[in-house]
Each structure stands twice: as structure tokens, then as C-alpha cells.
């Protein structure tokens, strides 16, 4: 994927300011397209964070 294909998503993501990131896998329903966010959440849990991580 070329850089400019991500520009629309990047603009949306960069303005988001989530206060709490749910880390409990039972809170959200994930689909195969969510693999990267699931891996990120798994990594945060591996660091010892639980339930929510405050941004």
C-alpha cells in the first residue's frame, strides 16, 4: 500500500484522543481485520496493564 493511500486514515487517527483503551478481550468484538489492534492490546497486557490503559 502506498503512503498516500493511508493519508485519509492517518488524519482521522491523529485527531482522536481516547481516554481509556479497553484491554479486556471480552469487552470488544473483533474481526480478522482487527489483528493489529488485538496484537497491540495483547502487548499492553503482557506489560502488566489490565482492563483499561489510560492514554
C-alpha distance matrix in Angstrom:
0.0 3.8 6.6 8.4 6.6 7.9 11.2 13.1 12.7 13.6 16.6 17.8 17.5 19.2 22.2 23.0 25.9 26.6 30.1 30.0 27.3 28.7 28.6 30.8 28.8 31.4 30.8 27.4 26.2 22.9 20.8 18.4 15.4 17.3 17.2 15.8 18.5 21.1 20.5 20.9 24.0 25.3 25.0 26.9 29.6 29.9 30.7 33.6 32.4 33.5 33.3 31.7 30.2 31.0 28.3
3.8 0.0 3.8 5.6 5.5 7.4 9.6 12.2 12.7 12.9 15.5 17.5 17.5 18.5 21.6 22.9 25.9 27.1 30.6 31.0 28.5 30.4 30.6 33.0 31.3 34.0 33.0 29.7 28.9 25.7 23.9 21.7 18.5 20.1 20.2 18.4 20.7 23.6 23.0 22.8 26.0 27.6 26.9 28.6 31.5 31.8 32.2 35.2 33.9 35.3 35.1 33.2 31.4 31.7 28.7
6.6 3.8 0.0 3.8 5.4 5.6 6.9 10.2 10.8 10.0 12.6 15.0 14.9 15.4 18.5 20.1 23.0 24.6 28.0 28.7 26.6 28.8 29.2 32.0 30.6 33.4 32.2 29.1 28.7 25.7 24.4 22.6 19.1 20.1 20.4 18.0 19.8 23.1 22.5 21.6 24.9 26.8 25.8 27.0 30.2 30.7 30.7 33.7 32.2 33.7 33.5 31.3 29.2 29.3 26.0
8.4 5.6 3.8 0.0 3.8 5.3 5.1 8.0 9.8 9.7 11.3 13.8 14.7 15.3 17.8 19.8 23.0 24.8 28.4 29.4 27.5 29.8 30.6 33.3 32.0 34.4 32.9 29.7 29.3 26.5 25.1 23.7 20.1 21.3 22.2 20.1 21.4 24.9 24.8 23.8 26.7 29.0 28.3 29.2 32.4 33.2 33.2 35.9 34.2 35.4 34.9 32.5 30.6 30.3 27.0
6.6 5.5 5.4 3.8 0.0 3.8 5.7 7.2 8.3 9.5 11.5 13.1 14.0 15.5 17.9 19.2 22.6 24.0 27.6 28.2 26.1 28.0 28.8 31.2 29.5 31.8 30.4 27.0 26.3 23.4 21.8 20.4 16.8 18.4 19.5 17.8 19.3 22.6 22.8 22.3 25.0 27.2 26.9 28.0 30.9 31.9 32.3 34.8 33.0 33.9 33.2 31.1 29.5 29.6 26.6
7.9 7.4 5.6 5.3 3.8 0.0 3.8 5.6 5.4 6.0 8.7 10.2 10.4 11.9 14.6 15.8 19.0 20.4 24.0 24.6 22.6 24.6 25.5 28.1 26.7 29.1 27.6 24.4 24.0 21.3 20.2 19.1 15.4 16.2 17.4 15.3 16.3 19.8 20.0 19.1 21.8 24.2 23.8 24.6 27.6 28.7 28.9 31.4 29.5 30.5 29.8 27.5 25.9 25.8 22.8
11.2 9.6 6.9 5.1 5.7 3.8 0.0 3.8 5.5 5.0 6.2 8.8 9.9 10.5 12.8 14.8 18.1 20.1 23.7 24.9 23.4 25.8 27.1 29.8 28.8 31.1 29.2 26.2 26.2 23.8 23.0 22.4 18.6 19.0 20.5 18.2 18.7 22.4 22.7 21.3 23.8 26.5 25.9 26.3 29.5 30.7 30.5 32.9 30.8 31.9 31.1 28.5 26.6 26.0 22.7
13.1 12.2 10.2 8.0 7.2 5.6 3.8 0.0 3.8 5.5 5.4 6.6 8.9 10.3 11.6 13.3 17.0 18.8 22.5 23.7 22.3 24.6 26.3 28.7 27.7 29.6 27.5 24.4 24.3 22.3 21.5 21.4 17.6 18.1 20.2 18.4 18.4 22.0 22.9 21.6 23.6 26.5 26.5 26.6 29.5 31.2 31.1 33.2 30.7 31.4 30.1 27.6 26.1 25.5 22.4
12.7 12.7 10.8 9.8 8.3 5.4 5.5 3.8 0.0 3.8 5.5 5.2 6.1 8.6 10.4 11.2 14.7 15.9 19.7 20.5 18.8 21.0 22.5 25.0 24.0 26.0 23.9 20.9 20.9 18.8 18.4 18.3 14.5 14.6 16.7 14.8 14.6 18.2 19.2 17.9 19.8 22.7 22.8 22.9 25.7 27.5 27.5 29.5 27.1 27.7 26.5 24.0 22.6 22.3 19.4
13.6 12.9 10.0 9.7 9.5 6.0 5.0 5.5 3.8 0.0 3.8 5.4 5.1 6.0 8.7 10.2 13.3 15.2 18.8 20.0 18.5 21.2 22.6 25.5 24.9 27.2 25.1 22.4 23.0 20.8 20.8 20.5 16.8 16.3 18.0 15.3 15.1 18.9 19.4 17.4 19.6 22.6 22.0 21.9 25.1 26.7 26.3 28.5 26.1 27.2 26.4 23.6 21.7 21.0 17.7
16.6 15.5 12.6 11.3 11.5 8.7 6.2 5.4 5.5 3.8 0.0 3.8 5.6 5.4 6.7 9.2 12.5 15.0 18.5 20.3 19.5 22.4 24.3 27.2 26.8 28.9 26.4 23.8 24.6 22.9 23.1 23.3 19.6 19.0 21.1 18.6 17.8 21.6 22.4 20.3 22.0 25.3 24.8 24.3 27.4 29.3 28.6 30.5 27.9 28.8 27.7 24.7 22.8 21.6 18.3
17.8 17.5 15.0 13.8 13.1 10.2 8.8 6.6 5.2 5.4 3.8 0.0 3.8 5.6 5.7 6.8 10.6 12.4 16.1 17.7 16.9 19.5 21.7 24.3 24.0 25.8 23.1 20.5 21.4 20.0 20.5 21.2 17.6 16.8 19.3 17.2 15.9 19.5 20.9 18.8 20.1 23.5 23.5 22.8 25.6 27.8 27.4 29.0 26.1 26.6 25.1 22.2 20.7 19.6 16.7
17.5 17.5 14.9 14.7 14.0 10.4 9.9 8.9 6.1 5.1 5.6 3.8 0.0 3.8 5.6 5.4 8.7 10.2 13.8 15.1 14.0 16.8 18.7 21.6 21.4 23.5 21.0 18.7 19.8 18.3 19.1 19.7 16.3 14.8 17.0 14.5 13.0 16.6 17.8 15.4 16.7 20.1 19.9 19.1 22.1 24.2 23.7 25.3 22.6 23.3 22.1 19.2 17.4 16.6 13.5
19.2 18.5 15.4 15.3 15.5 11.9 10.5 10.3 8.6 6.0 5.4 5.6 3.8 0.0 3.8 5.6 8.0 10.7 13.9 15.9 15.4 18.7 20.5 23.7 24.0 26.3 23.7 21.7 23.2 21.8 22.7 23.2 19.8 18.2 20.0 17.1 15.6 19.3 19.9 17.1 18.6 22.0 21.2 20.1 23.4 25.3 24.2 26.0 23.3 24.4 23.6 20.3 18.0 16.6 13.1
22.2 21.6 18.5 17.8 17.9 14.6 12.8 11.6 10.4 8.7 6.7 5.7 5.6 3.8 0.0 3.8 6.4 9.6 12.8 15.3 15.5 18.8 21.3 24.2 24.8 26.6 23.6 21.8 23.6 22.7 23.9 24.9 21.6 20.0 22.2 19.6 17.7 21.1 22.3 19.4 20.3 23.9 23.4 21.9 24.9 27.2 26.1 27.4 24.4 25.1 23.8 20.4 18.5 16.5 13.2
23.0 22.9 20.1 19.8 19.2 15.8 14.8 13.3 11.2 10.2 9.2 6.8 5.4 5.6 3.8 0.0 3.8 6.1 9.6 11.7 12.0 15.1 17.8 20.6 21.3 23.0 19.9 18.3 20.3 19.8 21.4 22.7 19.8 17.6 20.0 17.7 15.2 18.4 19.9 17.0 17.4 21.1 21.0 19.2 21.9 24.5 23.6 24.6 21.3 21.8 20.2 16.9 15.3 13.5 10.6
25.9 25.9 23.0 23.0 22.6 19.0 18.1 17.0 14.7 13.3 12.5 10.6 8.7 8.0 6.4 3.8 0.0 3.8 6.4 9.2 10.4 13.8 16.5 19.5 20.9 22.5 19.4 18.5 21.1 20.9 23.1 24.5 21.9 19.3 21.3 18.9 16.1 18.9 20.2 17.0 16.8 20.6 20.2 17.9 20.5 23.2 21.8 22.5 19.2 19.7 18.3 14.7 12.8 10.4 7.6
26.6 27.1 24.6 24.8 24.0 20.4 20.1 18.8 15.9 15.2 15.0 12.4 10.2 10.7 9.6 6.1 3.8 0.0 3.8 5.7 6.8 10.2 13.1 15.9 17.4 18.9 15.8 15.2 18.1 18.2 20.8 22.5 20.4 17.4 19.4 17.5 14.1 16.4 18.2 15.1 14.2 17.9 18.1 15.5 17.7 20.7 19.7 19.9 16.4 16.4 14.7 11.2 9.9 8.0 6.3
30.1 30.6 28.0 28.4 27.6 24.0 23.7 22.5 19.7 18.8 18.5 16.1 13.8 13.9 12.8 9.6 6.4 3.8 0.0 3.8 6.8 9.8 12.8 15.4 17.7 19.0 15.8 16.2 19.5 20.1 23.0 24.9 23.2 19.9 21.7 19.8 16.3 18.0 19.6 16.4 14.9 18.4 18.5 15.4 17.1 20.3 18.9 18.5 14.9 14.8 13.2 9.4 8.2 5.5 5.3
30.0 31.0 28.7 29.4 28.2 24.6 24.9 23.7 20.5 20.0 20.3 17.7 15.1 15.9 15.3 11.7 9.2 5.7 3.8 0.0 3.8 6.2 9.2 11.7 14.1 15.4 12.5 13.2 16.7 17.5 20.7 22.7 21.4 17.9 19.5 18.0 14.3 15.4 17.2 14.3 12.2 15.5 16.0 12.9 14.0 17.5 16.5 15.8 12.1 11.5 9.5 5.9 5.6 4.6 6.1
27.3 28.5 26.6 27.5 26.1 22.6 23.4 22.3 18.8 18.5 19.5 16.9 14.0 15.4 15.5 12.0 10.4 6.8 6.8 3.8 0.0 3.8 6.3 9.3 11.2 13.1 10.6 10.8 14.1 14.3 17.5 19.3 18.1 14.5 15.8 14.4 10.7 11.6 13.5 10.8 8.5 12.0 12.8 10.1 11.4 14.8 14.4 14.2 10.6 10.1 8.3 5.3 5.0 6.2 7.0
28.7 30.4 28.8 29.8 28.0 24.6 25.8 24.6 21.0 21.2 22.4 19.5 16.8 18.7 18.8 15.1 13.8 10.2 9.8 6.2 3.8 0.0 3.8 5.8 7.9 9.4 7.1 8.0 11.6 12.4 16.0 18.1 17.6 13.9 15.2 14.7 11.0 10.7 13.1 11.3 8.1 11.0 12.8 10.4 10.4 14.1 14.5 13.7 10.3 8.5 5.8 4.5 6.6 8.9 10.6
28.6 30.6 29.2 30.6 28.8 25.5 27.1 26.3 22.5 22.6 24.3 21.7 18.7 20.5 21.3 17.8 16.5 13.1 12.8 9.2 6.3 3.8 0.0 3.8 6.0 8.6 7.9 8.9 12.0 12.3 15.8 17.3 17.4 13.6 13.9 13.5 10.3 8.9 10.7 9.4 5.7 7.7 9.8 7.7 6.9 10.6 11.5 10.8 7.8 6.1 4.7 5.2 7.0 10.4 12.2
30.8 33.0 32.0 33.3 31.2 28.1 29.8 28.7 25.0 25.5 27.2 24.3 21.6 23.7 24.2 20.6 19.5 15.9 15.4 11.7 9.3 5.8 3.8 0.0 3.8 5.4 5.7 7.8 10.7 11.8 15.4 17.4 18.1 14.6 15.0 15.5 12.4 10.3 12.5 12.2 8.4 9.3 12.2 10.7 8.7 12.2 13.8 12.4 10.0 7.1 4.9 7.3 10.2 13.4 15.6
28.8 31.3 30.6 32.0 29.5 26.7 28.8 27.7 24.0 24.9 26.8 24.0 21.4 24.0 24.8 21.3 20.9 17.4 17.7 14.1 11.2 7.9 6.0 3.8 0.0 3.8 5.5 6.1 7.9 8.6 12.0 13.9 15.2 11.9 12.2 13.5 10.9 8.1 10.9 11.6 8.3 8.7 12.3 11.9 10.2 13.1 15.4 14.7 12.7 10.4 8.7 10.7 13.0 16.2 17.8
31.4 34.0 33.4 34.4 31.8 29.1 31.1 29.6 26.0 27.2 28.9 25.8 23.5 26.3 26.6 23.0 22.5 18.9 19.0 15.4 13.1 9.4 8.6 5.4 3.8 0.0 3.8 5.7 7.3 9.5 13.0 15.6 17.1 14.2 15.0 16.7 14.1 11.5 14.5 15.3 12.0 12.5 16.0 15.4 13.4 16.4 18.6 17.4 15.3 12.3 9.8 12.2 15.2 18.1 20.0
30.8 33.0 32.2 32.9 30.4 27.6 29.2 27.5 23.9 25.1 26.4 23.1 21.0 23.7 23.6 19.9 19.4 15.8 15.8 12.5 10.6 7.1 7.9 5.7 5.5 3.8 0.0 3.8 7.0 9.6 13.3 16.3 17.0 13.9 15.6 16.8 13.6 12.0 15.3 15.2 12.0 13.5 16.7 15.4 14.1 17.6 19.2 17.9 15.2 12.3 9.1 10.4 13.4 15.8 17.6
27.4 29.7 29.1 29.7 27.0 24.4 26.2 24.4 20.9 22.4 23.8 20.5 18.7 21.7 21.8 18.3 18.5 15.2 16.2 13.2 10.8 8.0 8.9 7.8 6.1 5.7 3.8 0.0 3.8 6.2 9.9 13.0 13.4 10.6 12.7 14.1 11.1 9.9 13.6 13.9 11.3 13.2 16.3 15.6 15.0 18.2 20.0 19.4 16.8 14.4 11.6 12.2 14.5 16.7 17.7
26.2 28.9 28.7 29.3 26.3 24.0 26.2 24.3 20.9 23.0 24.6 21.4 19.8 23.2 23.6 20.3 21.1 18.1 19.5 16.7 14.1 11.6 12.0 10.7 7.9 7.3 7.0 3.8 0.0 3.8 6.9 10.4 11.4 9.4 11.7 13.9 11.8 10.3 14.1 15.2 13.2 14.6 17.9 17.9 17.3 20.1 22.3 22.1 19.7 17.5 15.0 15.8 17.9 20.2 20.9
22.9 25.7 25.7 26.5 23.4 21.3 23.8 22.3 18.8 20.8 22.9 20.0 18.3 21.8 22.7 19.8 20.9 18.2 20.1 17.5 14.3 12.4 12.3 11.8 8.6 9.5 9.6 6.2 3.8 0.0 3.8 6.8 7.9 5.9 8.1 10.6 9.1 7.8 11.4 12.9 11.8 13.0 16.1 16.8 16.6 18.9 21.3 21.7 19.6 18.1 16.2 16.7 18.1 20.5 20.7
20.8 23.9 24.4 25.1 21.8 20.2 23.0 21.5 18.4 20.8 23.1 20.5 19.1 22.7 23.9 21.4 23.1 20.8 23.0 20.7 17.5 16.0 15.8 15.4 12.0 13.0 13.3 9.9 6.9 3.8 0.0 3.8 5.4 5.5 7.6 10.7 10.5 9.6 12.6 14.6 14.3 15.2 18.1 19.3 19.4 21.3 23.7 24.6 22.8 21.5 19.8 20.2 21.4 23.6 23.4
18.4 21.7 22.6 23.7 20.4 19.1 22.4 21.4 18.3 20.5 23.3 21.2 19.7 23.2 24.9 22.7 24.5 22.5 24.9 22.7 19.3 18.1 17.3 17.4 13.9 15.6 16.3 13.0 10.4 6.8 3.8 0.0 3.8 5.3 5.7 9.2 10.3 9.5 11.5 14.1 14.6 15.0 17.5 19.4 19.7 21.0 23.6 24.9 23.5 22.7 21.6 22.0 22.7 25.1 24.6
15.4 18.5 19.1 20.1 16.8 15.4 18.6 17.6 14.5 16.8 19.6 17.6 16.3 19.8 21.6 19.8 21.9 20.4 23.2 21.4 18.1 17.6 17.4 18.1 15.2 17.1 17.0 13.4 11.4 7.9 5.4 3.8 0.0 3.8 5.6 7.8 8.9 9.6 11.5 13.3 14.4 15.5 17.5 19.1 20.2 21.5 23.6 25.2 23.6 23.1 21.9 21.6 21.9 23.8 22.8
17.3 20.1 20.1 21.3 18.4 16.2 19.0 18.1 14.6 16.3 19.0 16.8 14.8 18.2 20.0 17.6 19.3 17.4 19.9 17.9 14.5 13.9 13.6 14.6 11.9 14.2 13.9 10.6 9.4 5.9 5.5 5.3 3.8 0.0 3.8 5.6 5.5 6.1 8.6 10.0 10.7 12.2 14.3 15.5 16.6 18.2 20.2 21.6 19.8 19.3 18.2 17.8 18.1 20.2 19.4
17.2 20.2 20.4 22.2 19.5 17.4 20.5 20.2 16.7 18.0 21.1 19.3 17.0 20.0 22.2 20.0 21.3 19.4 21.7 19.5 15.8 15.2 13.9 15.0 12.2 15.0 15.6 12.7 11.7 8.1 7.6 5.7 5.6 3.8 0.0 3.8 5.6 5.1 6.1 8.6 9.9 10.3 12.2 14.3 15.3 16.2 18.5 20.2 19.1 19.0 18.6 18.6 18.6 21.0 20.3
15.8 18.4 18.0 20.1 17.8 15.3 18.2 18.4 14.8 15.3 18.6 17.2 14.5 17.1 19.6 17.7 18.9 17.5 19.8 18.0 14.4 14.7 13.5 15.5 13.5 16.7 16.8 14.1 13.9 10.6 10.7 9.2 7.8 5.6 3.8 0.0 3.8 5.4 5.1 6.2 8.7 9.8 10.5 12.5 14.3 15.1 16.8 19.0 17.7 18.3 18.2 17.6 16.9 19.0 17.8
18.5 20.7 19.8 21.4 19.3 16.3 18.7 18.4 14.6 15.1 17.8 15.9 13.0 15.6 17.7 15.2 16.1 14.1 16.3 14.3 10.7 11.0 10.3 12.4 10.9 14.1 13.6 11.1 11.8 9.1 10.5 10.3 8.9 5.5 5.6 3.8 0.0 3.8 5.4 4.9 6.1 8.5 9.7 10.6 12.4 14.1 15.4 17.1 15.2 15.5 15.0 14.1 13.5 15.7 14.7
21.1 23.6 23.1 24.9 22.6 19.8 22.4 22.0 18.2 18.9 21.6 19.5 16.6 19.3 21.1 18.4 18.9 16.4 18.0 15.4 11.6 10.7 8.9 10.3 8.1 11.5 12.0 9.9 10.3 7.8 9.6 9.5 9.6 6.1 5.1 5.4 3.8 0.0 3.8 5.4 5.1 6.1 8.6 9.9 10.6 12.2 14.3 15.6 14.2 13.9 13.6 13.7 13.9 16.7 16.6
20.5 23.0 22.5 24.8 22.8 20.0 22.7 22.9 19.2 19.4 22.4 20.9 17.8 19.9 22.3 19.9 20.2 18.2 19.6 17.2 13.5 13.1 10.7 12.5 10.9 14.5 15.3 13.6 14.1 11.4 12.6 11.5 11.5 8.6 6.1 5.1 5.4 3.8 0.0 3.8 5.5 5.0 6.2 8.7 9.8 10.3 12.5 14.5 13.9 14.5 15.1 15.2 14.7 17.5 17.2
20.9 22.8 21.6 23.8 22.3 19.1 21.3 21.6 17.9 17.4 20.3 18.8 15.4 17.1 19.4 17.0 17.0 15.1 16.4 14.3 10.8 11.3 9.4 12.2 11.6 15.3 15.2 13.9 15.2 12.9 14.6 14.1 13.3 10.0 8.6 6.2 4.9 5.4 3.8 0.0 3.8 5.4 5.1 6.4 8.7 9.8 10.8 13.0 11.8 13.0 13.7 12.9 11.7 14.2 13.6
24.0 26.0 24.9 26.7 25.0 21.8 23.8 23.6 19.8 19.6 22.0 20.1 16.7 18.6 20.3 17.4 16.8 14.2 14.9 12.2 8.5 8.1 5.7 8.4 8.3 12.0 12.0 11.3 13.2 11.8 14.3 14.6 14.4 10.7 9.9 8.7 6.1 5.1 5.5 3.8 0.0 3.8 5.3 5.1 6.3 8.6 9.9 11.0 9.3 9.6 10.0 9.7 9.3 12.5 12.8
25.3 27.6 26.8 29.0 27.2 24.2 26.5 26.5 22.7 22.6 25.3 23.5 20.1 22.0 23.9 21.1 20.6 17.9 18.4 15.5 12.0 11.0 7.7 9.3 8.7 12.5 13.5 13.2 14.6 13.0 15.2 15.0 15.5 12.2 10.3 9.8 8.5 6.1 5.0 5.4 3.8 0.0 3.8 5.5 5.1 6.1 8.7 10.0 9.6 10.0 11.2 12.0 11.9 15.4 16.0
25.0 26.9 25.8 28.3 26.9 23.8 25.9 26.5 22.8 22.0 24.8 23.5 19.9 21.2 23.4 21.0 20.2 18.1 18.5 16.0 12.8 12.8 9.8 12.2 12.3 16.0 16.7 16.3 17.9 16.1 18.1 17.5 17.5 14.3 12.2 10.5 9.7 8.6 6.2 5.1 5.3 3.8 0.0 3.8 5.4 4.9 6.4 9.0 9.1 10.9 12.9 12.9 11.8 14.9 15.1
26.9 28.6 27.0 29.2 28.0 24.6 26.3 26.6 22.9 21.9 24.3 22.8 19.1 20.1 21.9 19.2 17.9 15.5 15.4 12.9 10.1 10.4 7.7 10.7 11.9 15.4 15.4 15.6 17.9 16.8 19.3 19.4 19.1 15.5 14.3 12.5 10.6 9.9 8.7 6.4 5.1 5.5 3.8 0.0 3.8 5.3 5.1 6.8 5.8 8.0 10.1 9.6 8.1 11.3 12.0
29.6 31.5 30.2 32.4 30.9 27.6 29.5 29.5 25.7 25.1 27.4 25.6 22.1 23.4 24.9 21.9 20.5 17.7 17.1 14.0 11.4 10.4 6.9 8.7 10.2 13.4 14.1 15.0 17.3 16.6 19.4 19.7 20.2 16.6 15.3 14.3 12.4 10.6 9.8 8.7 6.3 5.1 5.4 3.8 0.0 3.8 5.3 5.2 4.8 5.8 8.4 9.4 9.3 12.9 14.4
29.9 31.8 30.7 33.2 31.9 28.7 30.7 31.2 27.5 26.7 29.3 27.8 24.2 25.3 27.2 24.5 23.2 20.7 20.3 17.5 14.8 14.1 10.6 12.2 13.1 16.4 17.6 18.2 20.1 18.9 21.3 21.0 21.5 18.2 16.2 15.1 14.1 12.2 10.3 9.8 8.6 6.1 4.9 5.3 3.8 0.0 3.8 5.3 7.2 9.0 12.0 13.1 12.4 15.9 17.0
30.7 32.2 30.7 33.2 32.3 28.9 30.5 31.1 27.5 26.3 28.6 27.4 23.7 24.2 26.1 23.6 21.8 19.7 18.9 16.5 14.4 14.5 11.5 13.8 15.4 18.6 19.2 20.0 22.3 21.3 23.7 23.6 23.6 20.2 18.5 16.8 15.4 14.3 12.5 10.8 9.9 8.7 6.4 5.1 5.3 3.8 0.0 3.8 5.8 9.0 12.4 12.6 11.1 14.0 15.0
33.6 35.2 33.7 35.9 34.8 31.4 32.9 33.2 29.5 28.5 30.5 29.0 25.3 26.0 27.4 24.6 22.5 19.9 18.5 15.8 14.2 13.7 10.8 12.4 14.7 17.4 17.9 19.4 22.1 21.7 24.6 24.9 25.2 21.6 20.2 19.0 17.1 15.6 14.5 13.0 11.0 10.0 9.0 6.8 5.2 5.3 3.8 0.0 3.8 6.4 10.2 11.0 10.3 13.4 15.4
32.4 33.9 32.2 34.2 33.0 29.5 30.8 30.7 27.1 26.1 27.9 26.1 22.6 23.3 24.4 21.3 19.2 16.4 14.9 12.1 10.6 10.3 7.8 10.0 12.7 15.3 15.2 16.8 19.7 19.6 22.8 23.5 23.6 19.8 19.1 17.7 15.2 14.2 13.9 11.8 9.3 9.6 9.1 5.8 4.8 7.2 5.8 3.8 0.0 3.8 7.1 7.3 6.7 9.9 12.2
33.5 35.3 33.7 35.4 33.9 30.5 31.9 31.4 27.7 27.2 28.8 26.6 23.3 24.4 25.1 21.8 19.7 16.4 14.8 11.5 10.1 8.5 6.1 7.1 10.4 12.3 12.3 14.4 17.5 18.1 21.5 22.7 23.1 19.3 19.0 18.3 15.5 13.9 14.5 13.0 9.6 10.0 10.9 8.0 5.8 9.0 9.0 6.4 3.8 0.0 3.8 5.7 7.2 10.6 13.5
33.3 35.1 33.5 34.9 33.2 29.8 31.1 30.1 26.5 26.4 27.7 25.1 22.1 23.6 23.8 20.2 18.3 14.7 13.2 9.5 8.3 5.8 4.7 4.9 8.7 9.8 9.1 11.6 15.0 16.2 19.8 21.6 21.9 18.2 18.6 18.2 15.0 13.6 15.1 13.7 10.0 11.2 12.9 10.1 8.4 12.0 12.4 10.2 7.1 3.8 0.0 3.8 7.1 10.2 13.1
31.7 33.2 31.3 32.5 31.1 27.5 28.5 27.6 24.0 23.6 24.7 22.2 19.2 20.3 20.4 16.9 14.7 11.2 9.4 5.9 5.3 4.5 5.2 7.3 10.7 12.2 10.4 12.2 15.8 16.7 20.2 22.0 21.6 17.8 18.6 17.6 14.1 13.7 15.2 12.9 9.7 12.0 12.9 9.6 9.4 13.1 12.6 11.0 7.3 5.7 3.8 0.0 3.8 6.4 9.4
30.2 31.4 29.2 30.6 29.5 25.9 26.6 26.1 22.6 21.7 22.8 20.7 17.4 18.0 18.5 15.3 12.8 9.9 8.2 5.6 5.0 6.6 7.0 10.2 13.0 15.2 13.4 14.5 17.9 18.1 21.4 22.7 21.9 18.1 18.6 16.9 13.5 13.9 14.7 11.7 9.3 11.9 11.8 8.1 9.3 12.4 11.1 10.3 6.7 7.2 7.1 3.8 0.0 3.8 6.3
31.0 31.7 29.3 30.3 29.6 25.8 26.0 25.5 22.3 21.0 21.6 19.6 16.6 16.6 16.5 13.5 10.4 8.0 5.5 4.6 6.2 8.9 10.4 13.4 16.2 18.1 15.8 16.7 20.2 20.5 23.6 25.1 23.8 20.2 21.0 19.0 15.7 16.7 17.5 14.2 12.5 15.4 14.9 11.3 12.9 15.9 14.0 13.4 9.9 10.6 10.2 6.4 3.8 0.0 3.8
28.3 28.7 26.0 27.0 26.6 22.8 22.7 22.4 19.4 17.7 18.3 16.7 13.5 13.1 13.2 10.6 7.6 6.3 5.3 6.1 7.0 10.6 12.2 15.6 17.8 20.0 17.6 17.7 20.9 20.7 23.4 24.6 22.8 19.4 20.3 17.8 14.7 16.6 17.2 13.6 12.8 16.0 15.1 12.0 14.4 17.0 15.0 15.4 12.2 13.5 13.1 9.4 6.3 3.8 0.0
